């Protein structure tokens, strides 16, 4: 890899890390009830730098981090079109810039229209799409993929399994956002049971939304456990699957634990925000796995040109 492409890859990783911080900060805005601590947008209390006290610290801090991520994403596009020869990566960088600008617009509408649930859920959904796009770009610009060595792909069912898990996780993220922004986070106050039962009385929308999110978690586990087991078995053929498989295997039980702690503590802001971030990281790990499942290590060397033709023997010689 050239120096320019190494710098580009490093900037993607830095932007990805900043976006994870941004997701956590956004969770803190909602968890502390600071969404309208600053009632105007794009300014904050009519200025670029308001006094960082109370809820303004969380809301304006979130805006500052978002601005930094937007600037880094803009720089990513510039570097992509200067250093990256693959059109797929260049277009992906432009798409991430479009997503972050749309995300900023939705954030502004969330404030201007006083936290409408639909816009707030769309804001959360766009953040996860943006994060997934950065993960995809991070992997495509890694040294292993830039080299483009001849490889054997993983089994088709395995690749489809990772993509299906990513889709289900994204739906679970949307359900979680709907639960948070509709005030259904504690509609079922106990865990792992629901009102002391396996099936709660589904009589109100908050309970239905909350219980649907729990069912979504069960579906994620039901899909991920056999997928992770199959991926571990396939690491001999596709060794780059080991890292995303191990990452997701660690993240999923942590995410379930954080979900339980969120309820047991009455939605403690830091734990709740870590649960939000954990969902985003799980989605990122599934995208990572889907990318790596497309490629495997070549175990049999490619035949040389000479081996494709019989040797030319001198006249009179016997083979």
NORNORGI-V763533 format. One line per field, one symbol per residue. burial: # if it has 16 or more other ideal C-beta (glycine too) atoms within 10 Angstrom, else .. A space follows every 10 residues. Layout:
burial=???
//
This chain:
burial=....#..##. ##..##.### .######### ##.##.##.. #..#.....# .....##### .##.##..## .##.###.## ..##....## .##.###.## ..##.##### #...#...## ########## ########## ##..##.... #..#...##. ###.##.### .######### ##.##.##.. ...#.....# .....##.## ####.##..# ..##..##.# #..##.##.# #..##.###. ##..##.##. ###...#.#. ########## ########## ######.... .......... .........
//
